């Protein structure tokens, strides 16, 4: 198994908590860290700014495709923005990931 993180931005903390809860309930992620962020970005040819919530999820590679479907289902944005990255974790953390996500 490969440990990965998913970085996701949401419109607000409420949406971030809802998506996190759905992913946790379905055992698709083992952890969600949520925090407020200020964002600057291009959208439809205009530079925008705004307040959002960001989430970092910890999971395993084999859970990503299903997690992506859940994110798209519950996300309010026309184009949910997320990134998946391989992460290096200790043996104990990998054991925790496997035990929690596969039970």
N, CA, C and O atoms as CSV, one atom per row, in Angstrom:
chain,resi,resn,atom,element,x,y,z
A,1,UNK,N,N,0.839,-1.191,0.000
A,1,UNK,CA,C,0.000,0.000,0.000
A,1,UNK,C,C,0.878,1.246,0.000
A,1,UNK,O,O,1.972,1.267,0.562
A,2,UNK,N,N,0.361,2.268,-0.644
A,2,UNK,CA,C,1.063,3.545,-0.714
A,2,UNK,C,C,0.238,4.607,0.012
A,2,UNK,O,O,-0.954,4.760,-0.253
A,3,UNK,N,N,0.872,5.337,0.926
A,3,UNK,CA,C,0.206,6.433,1.628
A,3,UNK,C,C,0.170,7.659,0.728
A,3,UNK,O,O,1.147,7.979,0.052
A,4,UNK,N,N,-0.977,8.343,0.728
A,4,UNK,CA,C,-1.124,9.567,-0.052
A,4,UNK,C,C,-1.876,10.599,0.774
A,4,UNK,O,O,-2.577,10.270,1.732
A,5,UNK,N,N,-1.711,11.857,0.376
A,5,UNK,CA,C,-2.544,12.922,0.921
A,5,UNK,C,C,-3.360,13.501,-0.226
A,5,UNK,O,O,-2.930,13.505,-1.379
A,6,UNK,N,N,-4.532,13.984,0.114
A,6,UNK,CA,C,-5.375,14.702,-0.839
A,6,UNK,C,C,-5.544,16.108,-0.278
A,6,UNK,O,O,-6.017,16.282,0.845
A,7,UNK,N,N,-5.157,17.109,-1.064
A,7,UNK,CA,C,-5.335,18.505,-0.676
A,7,UNK,C,C,-6.542,19.034,-1.439
A,7,UNK,O,O,-6.586,18.959,-2.667
A,8,UNK,N,N,-7.520,19.567,-0.713
A,8,UNK,CA,C,-8.777,20.019,-1.304
A,8,UNK,C,C,-9.140,21.389,-0.764
A,8,UNK,O,O,-8.977,21.650,0.428
A,9,UNK,N,N,-9.635,22.272,-1.633
A,9,UNK,CA,C,-10.199,23.536,-1.159
A,9,UNK,C,C,-11.716,23.477,-1.302
A,9,UNK,O,O,-12.250,22.900,-2.250
A,10,UNK,N,N,-12.395,24.095,-0.328
A,10,UNK,CA,C,-13.858,24.127,-0.276
A,10,UNK,C,C,-14.324,25.561,-0.083
A,10,UNK,O,O,-13.535,26.433,0.283
A,11,UNK,N,N,-15.617,25.806,-0.330
A,11,UNK,CA,C,-16.119,27.176,-0.236
A,11,UNK,C,C,-16.097,27.712,1.191
A,11,UNK,O,O,-15.962,28.919,1.395
A,12,UNK,N,N,-16.228,26.824,2.189
A,12,UNK,CA,C,-16.215,27.270,3.586
A,12,UNK,C,C,-15.972,26.071,4.506
A,12,UNK,O,O,-15.875,24.929,4.057
A,13,UNK,N,N,-15.875,26.366,5.813
A,13,UNK,CA,C,-15.602,25.307,6.785
A,13,UNK,C,C,-16.740,24.289,6.852
A,13,UNK,O,O,-16.496,23.097,7.038
A,14,UNK,N,N,-17.966,24.749,6.701
A,14,UNK,CA,C,-19.115,23.835,6.745
A,14,UNK,C,C,-19.022,22.786,5.639
A,14,UNK,O,O,-19.217,21.596,5.888
A,15,UNK,N,N,-18.724,23.227,4.425
A,15,UNK,CA,C,-18.593,22.280,3.318
A,15,UNK,C,C,-17.404,21.340,3.542
A,15,UNK,O,O,-17.501,20.141,3.278
A,16,UNK,N,N,-16.297,21.876,4.023
A,16,UNK,CA,C,-15.115,21.053,4.294
A,16,UNK,C,C,-15.430,19.971,5.325
A,16,UNK,O,O,-15.007,18.825,5.174
A,17,UNK,N,N,-16.172,20.336,6.372
A,17,UNK,CA,C,-16.540,19.358,7.403
A,17,UNK,C,C,-17.501,18.308,6.852
A,17,UNK,O,O,-17.392,17.132,7.198
A,18,UNK,N,N,-18.439,18.719,6.001
A,18,UNK,CA,C,-19.394,17.773,5.414
A,18,UNK,C,C,-18.670,16.735,4.549
A,18,UNK,O,O,-18.893,15.533,4.690
A,19,UNK,N,N,-17.809,17.212,3.661
A,19,UNK,CA,C,-17.068,16.295,2.788
A,19,UNK,C,C,-16.164,15.391,3.624
A,19,UNK,O,O,-16.072,14.192,3.364
A,20,UNK,N,N,-15.502,15.960,4.619
A,20,UNK,CA,C,-14.625,15.173,5.495
A,20,UNK,C,C,-15.405,14.084,6.212
A,20,UNK,O,O,-14.957,12.940,6.294
A,21,UNK,N,N,-16.572,14.441,6.731
A,21,UNK,CA,C,-17.408,13.469,7.441
A,21,UNK,C,C,-17.831,12.328,6.522
A,21,UNK,O,O,-17.796,11.163,6.920
A,22,UNK,N,N,-18.229,12.656,5.295
A,22,UNK,CA,C,-18.637,11.619,4.341
A,22,UNK,C,C,-17.476,10.674,4.022
A,22,UNK,O,O,-17.658,9.458,3.974
A,23,UNK,N,N,-16.294,11.229,3.807
A,23,UNK,CA,C,-15.123,10.396,3.499
A,23,UNK,C,C,-14.721,9.536,4.695
A,23,UNK,O,O,-14.347,8.375,4.530
A,24,UNK,N,N,-14.797,10.100,5.887
A,24,UNK,CA,C,-14.465,9.335,7.094
A,24,UNK,C,C,-15.490,8.222,7.338
A,24,UNK,O,O,-15.117,7.094,7.659
A,25,UNK,N,N,-16.780,8.540,7.187
A,25,UNK,CA,C,-17.829,7.526,7.395
A,25,UNK,C,C,-17.656,6.336,6.465
A,25,UNK,O,O,-17.884,5.191,6.856
A,26,UNK,N,N,-17.250,6.614,5.231
A,26,UNK,CA,C,-17.062,5.549,4.244
A,26,UNK,C,C,-15.685,4.894,4.319
A,26,UNK,O,O,-15.341,4.067,3.475
A,27,UNK,N,N,-14.900,5.265,5.329
A,27,UNK,CA,C,-13.547,4.718,5.521
A,27,UNK,C,C,-12.672,4.901,4.287
A,27,UNK,O,O,-11.914,4.007,3.908
A,28,UNK,N,N,-12.788,6.075,3.667
A,28,UNK,CA,C,-11.964,6.397,2.505
A,28,UNK,C,C,-10.752,7.223,2.893
A,28,UNK,O,O,-9.776,7.291,2.147
A,29,UNK,N,N,-10.812,7.847,4.052
A,29,UNK,CA,C,-9.671,8.584,4.605
A,29,UNK,C,C,-9.572,8.252,6.082
A,29,UNK,O,O,-10.561,7.878,6.713
A,30,UNK,N,N,-8.384,8.389,6.621
A,30,UNK,CA,C,-8.182,8.093,8.034
A,30,UNK,C,C,-8.178,9.369,8.872
A,30,UNK,O,O,-8.361,9.322,10.089
A,31,UNK,N,N,-7.968,10.513,8.211
A,31,UNK,CA,C,-7.813,11.768,8.934
A,31,UNK,C,C,-8.117,12.932,7.996
A,31,UNK,O,O,-7.850,12.861,6.796
A,32,UNK,N,N,-8.680,14.007,8.555
A,32,UNK,CA,C,-8.915,15.239,7.793
A,32,UNK,C,C,-8.470,16.421,8.647
A,32,UNK,O,O,-8.946,16.593,9.769
A,33,UNK,N,N,-7.569,17.225,8.124
A,33,UNK,CA,C,-7.130,18.451,8.790
A,33,UNK,C,C,-7.732,19.623,8.029
A,33,UNK,O,O,-7.455,19.809,6.844
A,34,UNK,N,N,-8.556,20.413,8.712
A,34,UNK,CA,C,-9.289,21.509,8.077
A,34,UNK,C,C,-8.791,22.839,8.629
A,34,UNK,O,O,-8.598,22.994,9.835
A,35,UNK,N,N,-8.584,23.802,7.717
A,35,UNK,CA,C,-8.154,25.125,8.163
A,35,UNK,C,C,-8.627,26.197,7.187
A,35,UNK,O,O,-8.770,25.925,5.995
A,36,UNK,N,N,-8.875,27.424,7.684
A,36,UNK,CA,C,-9.289,28.521,6.804
A,36,UNK,C,C,-8.103,29.036,5.994
A,36,UNK,O,O,-6.973,29.062,6.482
A,37,UNK,N,N,-8.370,29.446,4.747
A,37,UNK,CA,C,-7.318,29.989,3.879
A,37,UNK,C,C,-7.852,31.183,3.093
A,37,UNK,O,O,-9.054,31.303,2.855
A,38,UNK,N,N,-6.948,32.049,2.702
A,38,UNK,CA,C,-7.244,33.123,1.751
A,38,UNK,C,C,-6.698,32.681,0.407
A,38,UNK,O,O,-5.541,32.274,0.307
A,39,UNK,N,N,-7.520,32.759,-0.625
A,39,UNK,CA,C,-7.124,32.251,-1.940
A,39,UNK,C,C,-7.135,33.355,-2.988
A,39,UNK,O,O,-7.994,34.237,-2.981
A,40,UNK,N,N,-6.163,33.284,-3.887
A,40,UNK,CA,C,-6.105,34.122,-5.083
A,40,UNK,C,C,-5.997,33.168,-6.256
A,40,UNK,O,O,-5.179,32.248,-6.230
A,41,UNK,N,N,-6.812,33.370,-7.288
A,41,UNK,CA,C,-6.835,32.409,-8.384
A,41,UNK,C,C,-7.460,33.034,-9.632
A,41,UNK,O,O,-8.162,34.042,-9.560
A,42,UNK,N,N,-7.186,32.413,-10.764
A,42,UNK,CA,C,-7.821,32.793,-12.023
A,42,UNK,C,C,-9.077,31.966,-12.202
A,42,UNK,O,O,-9.063,30.754,-11.988
A,43,UNK,N,N,-10.187,32.627,-12.603
A,43,UNK,CA,C,-11.415,31.914,-12.904
A,43,UNK,C,C,-12.133,32.624,-14.041
A,43,UNK,O,O,-12.536,33.780,-13.916
A,44,UNK,N,N,-12.287,31.908,-15.155
A,44,UNK,CA,C,-12.976,32.423,-16.336
A,44,UNK,C,C,-12.414,33.767,-16.785
A,44,UNK,O,O,-13.157,34.702,-17.082
A,45,UNK,N,N,-11.076,33.842,-16.829
A,45,UNK,CA,C,-10.394,35.010,-17.354
A,45,UNK,C,C,-10.228,36.174,-16.398
A,45,UNK,O,O,-9.706,37.221,-16.783
A,46,UNK,N,N,-10.662,36.011,-15.160
A,46,UNK,CA,C,-10.534,37.083,-14.170
A,46,UNK,C,C,-9.767,36.584,-12.952
A,46,UNK,O,O,-9.914,35.435,-12.538
A,47,UNK,N,N,-8.943,37.470,-12.383
A,47,UNK,CA,C,-8.280,37.112,-11.139
A,47,UNK,C,C,-9.256,37.361,-9.991
A,47,UNK,O,O,-9.839,38.438,-9.874
A,48,UNK,N,N,-9.419,36.352,-9.155
A,48,UNK,CA,C,-10.363,36.402,-8.043
A,48,UNK,C,C,-9.616,36.263,-6.722
A,48,UNK,O,O,-8.490,35.768,-6.685
A,49,UNK,N,N,-10.247,36.700,-5.646
A,49,UNK,CA,C,-9.747,36.476,-4.292
A,49,UNK,C,C,-10.930,36.051,-3.437
A,49,UNK,O,O,-12.077,36.384,-3.733
A,50,UNK,N,N,-10.643,35.319,-2.385
A,50,UNK,CA,C,-11.728,34.915,-1.501
A,50,UNK,C,C,-11.244,34.088,-0.337
A,50,UNK,O,O,-10.091,33.661,-0.278
A,51,UNK,N,N,-12.156,33.877,0.586
A,51,UNK,CA,C,-11.897,33.017,1.737
A,51,UNK,C,C,-12.438,31.630,1.430
A,51,UNK,O,O,-13.537,31.485,0.895
A,52,UNK,N,N,-11.672,30.632,1.768
A,52,UNK,CA,C,-12.070,29.247,1.561
A,52,UNK,C,C,-11.632,28.433,2.775
A,52,UNK,O,O,-11.038,28.960,3.716
A,53,UNK,N,N,-11.935,27.151,2.733
A,53,UNK,CA,C,-11.404,26.198,3.701
A,53,UNK,C,C,-10.576,25.184,2.923
A,53,UNK,O,O,-10.969,24.748,1.841
A,54,UNK,N,N,-9.441,24.817,3.473
A,54,UNK,CA,C,-8.594,23.792,2.864
A,54,UNK,C,C,-8.620,22.554,3.753
A,54,UNK,O,O,-8.730,22.646,4.976
A,55,UNK,N,N,-8.516,21.406,3.114
A,55,UNK,CA,C,-8.489,20.138,3.844
A,55,UNK,C,C,-7.326,19.307,3.333
A,55,UNK,O,O,-7.094,19.212,2.127
A,56,UNK,N,N,-6.603,18.710,4.261
A,56,UNK,CA,C,-5.596,17.711,3.909
A,56,UNK,C,C,-6.080,16.380,4.478
A,56,UNK,O,O,-6.238,16.223,5.688
A,57,UNK,N,N,-6.307,15.435,3.585
A,57,UNK,CA,C,-6.735,14.092,3.976
A,57,UNK,C,C,-5.546,13.148,3.914
A,57,UNK,O,O,-4.679,13.291,3.052
A,58,UNK,N,N,-5.503,12.183,4.826
A,58,UNK,CA,C,-4.530,11.094,4.756
A,58,UNK,C,C,-5.293,9.825,4.380
A,58,UNK,O,O,-6.338,9.519,4.953
A,59,UNK,N,N,-4.748,9.094,3.403
A,59,UNK,CA,C,-5.403,7.874,2.951
A,59,UNK,C,C,-4.386,6.988,2.238
A,59,UNK,O,O,-3.182,7.230,2.314
A,60,UNK,N,N,-4.874,5.968,1.553
A,60,UNK,CA,C,-4.011,5.103,0.754
A,60,UNK,C,C,-4.419,5.220,-0.717
A,60,UNK,O,O,-5.554,5.579,-1.031
A,61,UNK,N,N,-3.493,4.919,-1.597
A,61,UNK,CA,C,-3.698,5.087,-3.040
A,61,UNK,C,C,-4.964,4.370,-3.532
A,61,UNK,O,O,-5.679,4.890,-4.388
A,62,UNK,N,N,-5.234,3.192,-2.995
A,62,UNK,CA,C,-6.382,2.414,-3.478
A,62,UNK,C,C,-7.735,3.025,-3.102
A,62,UNK,O,O,-8.764,2.569,-3.601
A,63,UNK,N,N,-7.761,4.025,-2.250
A,63,UNK,CA,C,-9.015,4.680,-1.849
A,63,UNK,C,C,-9.297,5.953,-2.649
A,63,UNK,O,O,-10.385,6.517,-2.542
A,64,UNK,N,N,-8.339,6.408,-3.443
A,64,UNK,CA,C,-8.422,7.728,-4.080
A,64,UNK,C,C,-9.578,7.841,-5.069
A,64,UNK,O,O,-10.324,8.818,-5.009
A,65,UNK,N,N,-9.754,6.896,-5.961
A,65,UNK,CA,C,-10.805,7.005,-6.991
A,65,UNK,C,C,-12.190,7.142,-6.365
A,65,UNK,O,O,-12.992,7.969,-6.798
A,66,UNK,N,N,-12.468,6.336,-5.355
A,66,UNK,CA,C,-13.769,6.430,-4.686
A,66,UNK,C,C,-13.879,7.740,-3.922
A,66,UNK,O,O,-14.942,8.361,-3.912
A,67,UNK,N,N,-12.800,8.168,-3.283
A,67,UNK,CA,C,-12.805,9.457,-2.580
A,67,UNK,C,C,-13.088,10.600,-3.549
A,67,UNK,O,O,-13.823,11.528,-3.210
A,68,UNK,N,N,-12.519,10.545,-4.740
A,68,UNK,CA,C,-12.766,11.582,-5.752
A,68,UNK,C,C,-14.247,11.654,-6.109
A,68,UNK,O,O,-14.788,12.747,-6.277
A,69,UNK,N,N,-14.907,10.508,-6.228
A,69,UNK,CA,C,-16.342,10.503,-6.543
A,69,UNK,C,C,-17.153,11.162,-5.424
A,69,UNK,O,O,-18.086,11.918,-5.693
A,70,UNK,N,N,-16.798,10.875,-4.181
A,70,UNK,CA,C,-17.502,11.472,-3.039
A,70,UNK,C,C,-17.259,12.979,-2.999
A,70,UNK,O,O,-18.191,13.749,-2.765
A,71,UNK,N,N,-16.030,13.401,-3.222
A,71,UNK,CA,C,-15.713,14.834,-3.250
A,71,UNK,C,C,-16.571,15.531,-4.305
A,71,UNK,O,O,-17.176,16.565,-4.021
A,72,UNK,N,N,-16.628,14.985,-5.500
A,72,UNK,CA,C,-17.407,15.606,-6.582
A,72,UNK,C,C,-18.904,15.620,-6.265
A,72,UNK,O,O,-19.612,16.554,-6.642
A,73,UNK,N,N,-19.378,14.592,-5.576
A,73,UNK,CA,C,-20.799,14.521,-5.221
A,73,UNK,C,C,-21.195,15.635,-4.252
A,73,UNK,O,O,-22.253,16.242,-4.415
A,74,UNK,N,N,-20.363,15.912,-3.251
A,74,UNK,CA,C,-20.724,16.833,-2.180
A,74,UNK,C,C,-20.169,18.242,-2.360
A,74,UNK,O,O,-20.552,19.149,-1.621
A,75,UNK,N,N,-19.291,18.442,-3.311
A,75,UNK,CA,C,-18.642,19.748,-3.480
A,75,UNK,C,C,-19.534,20.707,-4.256
A,75,UNK,O,O,-20.198,20.307,-5.212
A,76,UNK,N,N,-19.550,21.970,-3.848
A,76,UNK,CA,C,-20.419,22.964,-4.492
A,76,UNK,C,C,-19.780,23.625,-5.711
A,76,UNK,O,O,-20.487,24.241,-6.509
A,77,UNK,N,N,-18.472,23.515,-5.873
A,77,UNK,CA,C,-17.800,24.187,-6.987
A,77,UNK,C,C,-18.057,23.473,-8.311
A,77,UNK,O,O,-18.194,22.250,-8.360
A,78,UNK,N,N,-18.118,24.249,-9.363
A,78,UNK,CA,C,-18.215,23.714,-10.721
A,78,UNK,C,C,-16.990,22.846,-11.033
A,78,UNK,O,O,-17.091,21.828,-11.718
A,79,UNK,N,N,-15.842,23.267,-10.520
A,79,UNK,CA,C,-14.585,22.555,-10.734
A,79,UNK,C,C,-13.873,22.376,-9.391
A,79,UNK,O,O,-13.031,23.197,-9.030
A,80,UNK,N,N,-14.200,21.310,-8.646
A,80,UNK,CA,C,-13.494,21.085,-7.379
A,80,UNK,C,C,-11.994,20.919,-7.631
A,80,UNK,O,O,-11.581,20.153,-8.501
A,81,UNK,N,N,-11.202,21.636,-6.867
A,81,UNK,CA,C,-9.747,21.589,-7.048
A,81,UNK,C,C,-9.116,20.750,-5.943
A,81,UNK,O,O,-9.215,21.076,-4.760
A,82,UNK,N,N,-8.469,19.667,-6.350
A,82,UNK,CA,C,-7.781,18.820,-5.379
A,82,UNK,C,C,-6.517,18.265,-6.012
A,82,UNK,O,O,-6.400,18.168,-7.234
A,83,UNK,N,N,-5.581,17.906,-5.155
A,83,UNK,CA,C,-4.317,17.329,-5.610
A,83,UNK,C,C,-4.014,16.115,-4.743
A,83,UNK,O,O,-4.218,16.137,-3.529
A,84,UNK,N,N,-3.528,15.067,-5.377
A,84,UNK,CA,C,-3.168,13.832,-4.679
A,84,UNK,C,C,-1.662,13.680,-4.758
A,84,UNK,O,O,-1.069,13.795,-5.831
A,85,UNK,N,N,-1.044,13.419,-3.602
A,85,UNK,CA,C,0.415,13.256,-3.559
A,85,UNK,C,C,0.807,12.062,-2.706
A,85,UNK,O,O,0.202,11.782,-1.671
A,86,UNK,N,N,1.829,11.374,-3.168
A,86,UNK,CA,C,2.426,10.314,-2.355
A,86,UNK,C,C,3.100,10.978,-1.162
A,86,UNK,O,O,3.743,12.018,-1.300
A,87,UNK,N,N,2.946,10.361,0.018
A,87,UNK,CA,C,3.606,10.884,1.216
A,87,UNK,C,C,4.418,9.773,1.876
A,87,UNK,O,O,4.059,8.597,1.816
A,88,UNK,N,N,5.494,10.165,2.490
A,88,UNK,CA,C,6.317,9.238,3.265
A,88,UNK,C,C,5.818,9.264,4.705
A,88,UNK,O,O,5.723,10.330,5.313
A,89,UNK,N,N,5.503,8.100,5.247
A,89,UNK,CA,C,5.030,8.002,6.624
A,89,UNK,C,C,5.810,6.906,7.343
A,89,UNK,O,O,6.420,6.039,6.716
A,90,UNK,N,N,5.777,6.965,8.658
A,90,UNK,CA,C,6.450,5.934,9.450
A,90,UNK,C,C,5.704,4.605,9.318
A,90,UNK,O,O,4.560,4.563,8.865
A,91,UNK,N,N,6.363,3.536,9.716
A,91,UNK,CA,C,5.727,2.213,9.690
A,91,UNK,C,C,4.487,2.192,10.573
A,91,UNK,O,O,3.483,1.568,10.230
A,92,UNK,N,N,4.561,2.880,11.716
A,92,UNK,CA,C,3.412,2.919,12.624
A,92,UNK,C,C,2.223,3.650,12.008
A,92,UNK,O,O,1.080,3.221,12.163
A,93,UNK,N,N,2.486,4.741,11.318
A,93,UNK,CA,C,1.400,5.471,10.654
A,93,UNK,C,C,0.820,4.631,9.519
A,93,UNK,O,O,-0.395,4.610,9.327
A,94,UNK,N,N,1.667,3.944,8.772
A,94,UNK,CA,C,1.180,3.085,7.690
A,94,UNK,C,C,0.307,1.970,8.255
A,94,UNK,O,O,-0.716,1.619,7.667
A,95,UNK,N,N,0.706,1.422,9.380
A,95,UNK,CA,C,-0.089,0.382,10.034
A,95,UNK,C,C,-1.450,0.947,10.448
A,95,UNK,O,O,-2.477,0.296,10.258
A,96,UNK,N,N,-1.457,2.148,11.008
A,96,UNK,CA,C,-2.699,2.823,11.398
A,96,UNK,C,C,-3.608,3.023,10.178
A,96,UNK,O,O,-4.799,2.717,10.223
A,97,UNK,N,N,-3.028,3.539,9.095
A,97,UNK,CA,C,-3.797,3.726,7.859
A,97,UNK,C,C,-4.440,2.414,7.416
A,97,UNK,O,O,-5.645,2.365,7.168
A,98,UNK,N,N,-3.652,1.368,7.317
A,98,UNK,CA,C,-4.157,0.075,6.849
A,98,UNK,C,C,-5.200,-0.513,7.789
A,98,UNK,O,O,-6.231,-1.014,7.340
A,99,UNK,N,N,-4.933,-0.454,9.102
A,99,UNK,CA,C,-5.876,-1.015,10.071
A,99,UNK,C,C,-7.220,-0.300,10.031
A,99,UNK,O,O,-8.269,-0.945,10.008
A,100,UNK,N,N,-7.192,1.018,10.024
A,100,UNK,CA,C,-8.442,1.784,10.071
A,100,UNK,C,C,-9.220,1.731,8.761
A,100,UNK,O,O,-10.448,1.636,8.777
A,101,UNK,N,N,-8.539,1.790,7.651
A,101,UNK,CA,C,-9.231,1.857,6.367
A,101,UNK,C,C,-9.685,0.497,5.854
A,101,UNK,O,O,-10.535,0.423,4.966
A,102,UNK,N,N,-9.132,-0.568,6.399
A,102,UNK,CA,C,-9.474,-1.902,5.906
A,102,UNK,C,C,-10.296,-2.717,6.889
A,102,UNK,O,O,-10.426,-3.931,6.732
A,103,UNK,N,N,-10.848,-2.066,7.897
A,103,UNK,CA,C,-11.718,-2.764,8.868
A,103,UNK,C,C,-13.155,-2.357,8.668
A,103,UNK,O,O,-14.037,-2.832,9.383
